[in-house]
Amino acid sequence: MLEANGGLIDSKDREFINSHNRQSPATATHATSSLNATLNQFNQRGERLNEMKNKTANLESVAIEYKKMARQMKENAKSEKIFGIF
């Protein structure tokens, strides 16, 4: 039998090729399984990143409101001190 590069394939080569052909479906199944697991992990990571993005936006909003409230309380306290009301 001729090989693609023009050389002869001996019985050892044929056995090697046949052994890999027999393993091929199992190897393909394993590769597919590994790929699916990796894709699942990427999706889960994306979901966690989106969740963290939402929590960060919420925290930022709460911090802005806290800052506004603190300023207002400070201004109220200054006003009370100025007018002597305690």
C-alpha positions as CSV (number, residue, x, y, z in Angstrom):
1,M,0.0,0.0,0.0
2,L,1.3,3.5,-0.9
3,E,1.5,6.3,1.6
4,A,0.5,9.8,0.7
5,N,4.2,10.9,0.5
6,G,4.9,7.9,-1.9
7,G,6.6,5.6,0.6
8,L,5.4,2.1,1.5
9,I,3.3,1.4,4.7
10,D,4.6,-1.7,6.5
11,S,2.5,-3.9,8.8
12,K,3.7,-2.0,11.9
13,D,2.5,1.3,10.5
14,R,-0.8,-0.3,9.5
15,E,-1.2,-1.7,13.1
16,F,-0.4,1.7,14.5
17,I,-3.0,3.4,12.2
18,N,-5.6,0.8,13.0
19,S,-5.1,1.1,16.7
20,H,-5.6,4.8,16.5
21,N,-8.6,4.4,14.3
22,R,-10.2,2.1,17.0
23,Q,-9.5,4.7,19.7
24,S,-10.8,7.5,17.5
25,P,-14.5,7.4,18.6
26,A,-13.6,7.3,22.3
27,T,-11.1,10.1,21.8
28,A,-13.6,12.2,19.9
29,T,-16.2,11.6,22.6
30,H,-13.7,12.6,25.3
31,A,-12.7,15.7,23.3
32,T,-16.4,16.7,22.8
33,S,-17.1,16.1,26.5
34,S,-14.1,18.2,27.5
35,L,-15.1,21.0,25.1
36,N,-18.7,21.0,26.4
37,A,-17.4,21.1,30.0
38,T,-15.1,24.1,29.1
39,L,-18.0,25.9,27.3
40,N,-20.2,25.3,30.4
41,Q,-17.5,26.8,32.6
42,F,-17.1,29.8,30.3
43,N,-20.9,30.4,30.5
44,Q,-20.9,30.1,34.3
45,R,-18.0,32.5,34.5
46,G,-19.9,34.9,32.3
47,E,-23.0,34.7,34.5
48,R,-20.9,35.3,37.6
49,L,-19.3,38.3,35.9
50,N,-22.7,39.7,35.0
51,E,-23.9,39.2,38.6
52,M,-20.8,41.0,39.9
53,K,-21.4,43.8,37.4
54,N,-24.9,44.2,38.7
55,K,-23.9,44.2,42.3
56,T,-21.2,46.7,41.6
57,A,-23.7,49.1,39.9
58,N,-26.0,48.7,42.8
59,L,-23.3,49.4,45.3
60,E,-22.2,52.5,43.4
61,S,-25.8,53.7,43.4
62,V,-26.2,53.1,47.2
63,A,-22.8,54.9,47.8
64,I,-23.9,57.9,45.8
65,E,-27.2,58.1,47.8
66,Y,-25.2,57.7,51.1
67,K,-22.9,60.5,50.1
68,K,-25.9,62.8,49.3
69,M,-27.5,62.0,52.6
70,A,-24.3,62.6,54.5
71,R,-23.8,66.0,52.9
72,Q,-27.4,66.9,53.6
73,M,-27.0,65.9,57.3
74,K,-23.8,67.9,57.5
75,E,-25.5,70.9,56.0
76,N,-28.4,70.5,58.4
77,A,-26.0,70.2,61.3
78,K,-24.2,73.4,60.2
79,S,-27.5,75.2,59.9
80,E,-28.5,74.1,63.4
81,K,-25.2,75.3,64.8
82,I,-25.5,78.7,63.1
83,F,-29.0,79.3,64.4
84,G,-28.3,77.8,67.9
85,I,-31.0,75.2,67.6
86,F,-30.1,71.9,69.4
